[in-house]
Amino acid sequence: MSGGGNNVVNKVFYAKSYHPIQAGSIDGTDVAPHDNGVRRALLCYNAGLYDPSGDSKAVGDPYSTLFVGRLSHHTTEDTLREAMSKYGRIKNLRLVRHIVTGSSRGYGFVEFETEKDMLRAYEDAHHSLIDGREIIVDYNRQQLMPGWIPRRLGGGLGGRKESGQLRFGGRERPFRAPLRPIPHEDLKKLGIQLPPEGRYMSRTQVPSPPRRKGSVSDREEGYYREKSSVEREEEFKERSSRRSHHSQRSSSHTQSSRRRRSKDREEHSSRTESRSDIKERPRGMEDRYGDNKGEVSGRKRSKRTEEERSHKRHKDMYSHHHRRSSSRDHYSSD
């Protein structure tokens, strides 16, 4: 056995599953029922007399459904819809009424289009006012909390002091951190949730409701909310170190990639420059640098020039010879 100590004063924890004996305990460590309501709820709990899926009126998506309690008996469906619609689009709404008189029982269920809208209302609508009454909101424990027993069978959560049947572990009345020794073995035998020693929450923290399976971000968010400040700090340091290591690896990889790209650009630039030099060389330079195309064209030009010169010489010699022959004929005729 171990005690909580002074360091857990004003610290609380919330029930993740329902057990009638624990719900009747202010610190969640009772091992025996203390009133008739708890005994009745325990009988239903052990005998399995309550089936939450047997309620034909409980329809819709439980993860998108919000419980609204402490409503005024004058509040109507239209008033409730108008008040809750500012948190998101409403898909369905049910105000629970007396089966005989038809008057409001003071609570209802609001199903939103998305789970995100329900979470917004879960966080912001708690202790808001509707028709002059301060309301409370909670997730749909009837369908989502294991072992749930309703108030009419001696279970439920919350309650008023004057009733003498307060129930703890919920959002409105959480369990207080135990100041007395915790009977671990007895709680384990009864299947009661053990207090999370060293991981208590403060009253200002909002407990996270159950999330749909497969929603990784939602589960991480709920897990993070239930962490103590010390654990959150340690987790933050661990994540920071992982991010730092990853950023260092990414930085080295980036630098090597930059070096490779710079080297590739230099090689590409040198190849481009060599091509431009070849294109811009004058013809004389092409011949001098030994370019095949320049050499061939140079040979053709020199050969054509020699042929032209030879033809001109032959032409000049022929014309000279013709003039001399003409002159001789002229003198001979004289």
C-alpha positions in Angstrom: 0.0 0.0 0.0 1.1 3.5 -0.7 -0.3 6.9 0.0 -0.8 9.9 -2.3 0.9 12.5 0.0 0.6 16.3 0.0 1.9 16.6 -3.5 -1.3 15.3 -4.9 -3.7 17.7 -3.2 -6.1 19.3 -5.7 -5.1 16.6 -8.2 -7.8 14.4 -9.8 -8.4 11.5 -12.2 -11.3 10.2 -14.3 -12.9 6.9 -14.7 -12.2 5.1 -18.0 -14.6 2.3 -17.2 -17.6 2.1 -14.9 -17.7 0.2 -11.6 -20.6 0.9 -9.2 -18.4 0.6 -6.0 -15.7 2.9 -7.4 -18.3 5.4 -8.6 -19.6 5.8 -5.1 -16.1 6.6 -3.7 -14.8 10.1 -3.6 -11.2 9.0 -4.3 -12.0 5.8 -6.2 -10.5 3.4 -3.6 -13.6 2.0 -1.8 -14.0 -1.7 -1.9 -17.5 -2.0 -0.5 -20.8 -0.3 -1.4 -21.9 2.5 1.1 -25.5 3.1 0.0 -28.5 1.2 -1.4 -28.2 2.8 -4.8 -24.7 1.4 -5.2 -25.9 -2.0 -4.1 -28.6 -2.0 -6.7 -26.2 -0.8 -9.4 -23.7 -3.5 -8.3 -26.4 -6.2 -8.6 -27.2 -5.0 -12.2 -23.5 -4.8 -13.0 -22.7 -8.4 -11.8 -25.9 -10.0 -13.3 -25.6 -8.1 -16.6 -29.1 -6.8 -16.3 -28.4 -3.6 -18.3 -27.7 -3.8 -22.0 -26.8 -0.3 -23.4 -27.4 -1.6 -27.0 -31.0 -2.5 -26.1 -32.2 1.1 -26.1 -34.1 1.5 -29.4 -34.0 5.3 -29.1 -30.2 5.4 -28.8 -29.4 5.7 -32.5 -26.7 7.5 -34.5 -23.0 7.7 -34.2 -22.0 7.6 -30.5 -18.6 9.3 -31.3 -20.4 12.3 -32.7 -23.1 12.4 -30.0 -23.0 14.7 -27.0 -24.9 14.3 -23.7 -26.4 17.6 -22.4 -27.6 17.6 -18.8 -29.2 20.0 -16.2 -31.5 21.5 -18.8 -34.5 23.6 -17.7 -37.8 21.8 -17.9 -39.0 24.7 -20.1 -36.2 24.1 -22.7 -37.6 22.7 -26.0 -36.0 20.9 -28.9 -35.9 24.1 -30.9 -34.2 26.0 -28.1 -31.6 23.3 -27.6 -30.9 23.0 -31.4 -30.4 26.8 -31.6 -28.0 26.8 -28.7 -25.9 23.9 -29.9 -25.8 24.7 -33.6 -23.2 27.4 -33.0 -20.7 24.6 -32.4 -21.3 22.7 -35.6 -24.0 21.2 -37.9 -26.5 19.1 -36.0 -27.6 15.8 -37.6 -30.1 14.6 -35.0 -31.4 15.8 -31.6 -33.3 14.0 -28.9 -34.7 15.6 -25.8 -35.6 12.9 -23.3 -39.2 13.2 -22.0 -41.4 11.5 -19.4 -43.2 8.5 -21.0 -46.5 9.4 -19.4 -46.6 13.2 -19.0 -44.4 14.1 -21.9 -42.5 16.7 -19.9 -38.8 17.1 -20.3 -36.5 15.0 -18.0 -33.8 17.7 -18.1 -31.3 16.1 -20.4 -30.9 15.1 -24.0 -28.6 13.9 -26.7 -27.2 16.0 -29.7 -25.6 14.2 -32.7 -23.4 16.4 -34.8 -22.5 15.8 -38.5 -18.8 15.2 -37.6 -16.8 14.1 -34.6 -14.8 17.3 -34.8 -18.0 19.4 -34.2 -18.9 17.2 -31.3 -15.4 17.8 -29.7 -15.8 21.5 -30.2 -19.1 21.5 -28.3 -17.6 19.1 -25.7 -14.9 21.6 -24.8 -16.8 24.9 -25.2 -20.4 24.2 -24.2 -19.7 22.9 -20.7 -21.2 25.2 -18.0 -22.8 27.4 -20.7 -26.3 28.9 -20.2 -29.5 27.8 -21.9 -32.8 29.4 -20.8 -31.0 30.7 -17.7 -29.7 27.3 -16.6 -26.1 26.3 -16.4 -25.7 23.1 -18.4 -23.2 20.3 -18.4 -22.0 18.3 -21.4 -20.3 15.0 -21.7 -19.6 12.2 -24.2 -22.1 9.5 -24.8 -21.2 7.2 -21.8 -24.2 5.0 -22.4 -22.7 3.6 -25.5 -18.9 4.3 -25.1 -18.1 3.6 -21.4 -17.5 -0.1 -20.5 -19.7 -1.3 -17.7 -22.0 1.7 -17.7 -25.0 1.6 -15.3 -27.6 4.5 -15.6 -28.9 6.6 -12.8 -32.3 4.9 -12.7 -30.6 1.6 -11.7 -28.5 3.2 -9.0 -25.5 4.1 -11.2 -24.7 7.2 -13.2 -22.3 10.0 -12.4 -22.6 13.4 -10.7 -25.7 14.0 -8.7 -26.6 16.6 -6.1 -25.4 16.7 -2.5 -29.0 16.8 -1.1 -29.8 13.5 -2.8 -27.1 11.7 -0.7 -26.1 9.6 -3.7 -23.2 11.3 -5.3 -21.3 9.5 -8.0 -17.7 10.3 -8.8 -15.3 9.7 -11.7 -17.1 11.8 -14.3 -16.3 15.2 -15.8 -18.3 17.2 -13.2 -17.1 15.2 -10.2 -13.8 13.5 -10.8 -12.0 11.3 -8.3 -9.7 13.1 -5.9 -6.2 11.8 -5.6 -6.1 9.5 -2.6 -4.6 10.8 0.6 -4.9 7.4 2.3 -3.2 4.1 1.5 -4.4 2.5 -1.7 -5.7 -1.1 -1.3 -4.1 -2.3 -4.6 -4.9 -6.0 -4.1 -8.5 -5.5 -3.2 -9.1 -3.2 -6.1 -7.5 -5.7 -8.5 -9.8 -8.5 -7.2 -12.9 -6.5 -7.8 -11.7 -5.4 -11.2 -11.6 -1.7 -10.2 -9.4 0.7 -12.1 -6.3 1.7 -10.0 -5.6 5.4 -9.4 -2.9 6.6 -11.8 -0.2 7.4 -9.1 2.1 10.1 -10.3 0.0 10.8 -13.4 -2.9 12.8 -11.9 -4.5 15.7 -13.7 -5.4 19.1 -12.5 -9.0 20.3 -12.3 -8.4 22.8 -15.1 -7.5 20.1 -17.6 -10.2 18.8 -19.9 -10.4 14.9 -19.9 -10.3 13.5 -23.4 -13.4 11.5 -24.5 -13.0 8.1 -26.3 -12.0 8.4 -29.9 -12.9 6.3 -32.9 -10.5 3.5 -33.6 -8.1 4.2 -36.4 -8.0 8.0 -35.7 -4.3 8.2 -34.9 -4.1 11.9 -34.4 -7.1 11.9 -32.1 -5.7 9.0 -30.0 -2.4 10.9 -29.6 -4.2 14.1 -28.6 -6.2 12.3 -25.9 -3.1 10.5 -24.7 -1.2 13.7 -24.5 -4.0 15.5 -22.6 -3.9 12.9 -19.9 -0.2 13.2 -19.3 1.2 15.0 -16.3 3.3 18.1 -16.8 6.5 16.2 -16.0 5.7 13.4 -18.4 4.8 16.0 -21.1 8.1 17.7 -20.6 10.0 14.5 -20.9 8.1 13.5 -23.9 8.7 16.9 -25.5 12.4 16.6 -24.9 12.5 13.1 -26.4 10.6 14.3 -29.5 12.9 17.3 -29.7 16.0 15.1 -29.6 14.5 12.9 -32.3 13.7 15.9 -34.5 17.2 17.3 -33.9 18.8 14.0 -35.0 16.5 13.8 -38.0 17.3 17.4 -38.9 21.0 16.8 -38.6 20.8 13.8 -40.9 18.6 15.8 -43.3 21.1 18.7 -43.2 24.1 16.4 -44.0 22.1 14.8 -46.8 21.1 18.2 -48.1 24.7 19.4 -48.1 25.9 16.4 -50.0 23.1 16.8 -52.5 24.0 20.4 -52.9 27.6 19.5 -53.5 26.6 17.0 -56.1 24.3 19.4 -57.8 27.1 22.1 -57.8 29.5 19.7 -59.3 27.0 18.7 -62.0 26.3 22.3 -62.8 30.0 23.0 -63.2 30.5 20.0 -65.5 27.4 21.0 -67.5 28.7 24.6 -67.7 32.1 23.5 -68.9 30.6 21.3 -71.6 28.3 24.1 -72.7 31.2 26.5 -72.9 33.3 24.1 -75.0 30.4 23.7 -77.4 30.0 27.5 -77.7 33.7 27.9 -78.3 33.5 25.4 -81.2 30.5 27.2 -82.7 32.1 30.7 -82.5 35.5 29.9 -83.9 36.4 31.6 -87.1 37.1 29.5 -90.1 40.8 30.1 -89.9 40.8 29.0 -86.3 38.9 25.9 -87.3 41.7 25.0 -89.7 44.3 25.8 -87.1 42.6 23.8 -84.3 42.3 20.8 -86.6 38.5 20.6 -86.7 37.6 17.9 -89.3 34.9 20.0 -90.9 37.3 23.0 -91.2 40.0 20.9 -92.7 37.8 19.4 -95.4 36.3 22.8 -96.3 39.8 24.3 -96.3 41.0 21.6 -98.7 38.1 22.2 -101.0 38.7 26.0 -101.1 42.5 25.6 -101.8 41.8 23.1 -104.6 39.2 25.3 -106.2 41.6 28.3 -106.0 44.4 26.3 -107.7 42.0 25.2 -110.5 40.9 28.8 -111.1 44.5 30.0 -111.2 45.5 27.2 -113.6 42.6 28.0 -115.9 43.4 31.7 -115.8 47.1 31.0 -116.8 46.0 28.8 -119.7 43.6 31.5 -120.8 46.3 34.2 -120.6 48.7 32.0 -122.6 46.1 31.3 -125.2 45.2 34.9 -125.6 48.9 35.9 -125.8 49.6 33.2 -128.4 46.6 34.4 -130.4 47.8 38.0 -130.5 51.2 37.0 -131.7 49.7 34.8 -134.5 47.5 37.7 -135.5 50.4 40.0 -135.6 52.5 37.7 -137.8 49.6 37.3 -140.2 49.2 41.0 -140.5 52.9 41.6 -141.3 53.0 38.8 -143.8 50.0 40.2 -145.7 51.8 43.5 -145.9 
